[in-house]
Amino acid sequence: MDRKLIFEKVDHTLLLQTATWEEIKQICDDAITYGVASVCIPPSYVKRVKEYVKDKIAVCTVIGFPNGYNTTDVKVYETKDALSNGADEIDMVINIGLLKNGEYDKILDEIKQIKVACKDKILKVIIETCLLTEEEKIKMCKIVTESGADYIKTSTGFSKSGATFEDVELFSKYVSKEVKIKAAGGIASFEDAEKFIELGASRLGTSRIIKLAKNQEGSGY
């Protein structure tokens, strides 16, 4: 697969608590250079990043991150705040406790409220697959489909593990054709990236692919 096609599906990500402005600027520069889908950065940097990149690259940020157990009102406010600061895409974390409780209507309602707040902006729903049973993953595929969200996303990258090929295969089987798939967390090679895309992922949340490309270019690869 042409690497350009892989780059076009990457959300170039830096969400570490220690991320500095210089590091955020660097991933923005790299994102523009390599033509990725977006930069995914902490909410506190959204306004500054939008002013820095203008319309050269889409700006993505996270809501209810990484644990997802904020109240719905807080998540909706976070979303509106991020959008007012210039965010183009929102990646929200579900309330996993509600899922474990079987309170599916509350999860659906929360996603719908955040989708309304997003208006025409892209909403991705992070379900943190490493903490779920297969039955719960299938249930979330159905809830995300019903919610009107644009993407279902595997992971935050801050829990026990990230994306797996099996989870993306499962998503492809159970979400509707209208819902796209984002694999995130632990994608460390071009081979893995290509495999996730072949299995149905339209986006890849990763910080490593661009770093790998830069290192290979630097070594004369």
Secondary structure, 3 states (H helix, E strand, C coil): CCHHHHHCCEEEECCCCCCCHHHHHHHHHHHHHHCCCEEEECHHHHHHHHHHHCCCCEEEEEECCCCCCCCHHHHHHHHHHHHHCCCCEEEEECCHHHHHHCCHHHHHHHHHHHHHHHCCCEEEEECCHHHCCHHHHHHHHHHHHHHCCCEEECCCCCCCCCCCHHHHHHHHHHCCCCCEEEEECCCCCHHHHHHHHHHCCCEEEECHHHHHHHHHHHCCC
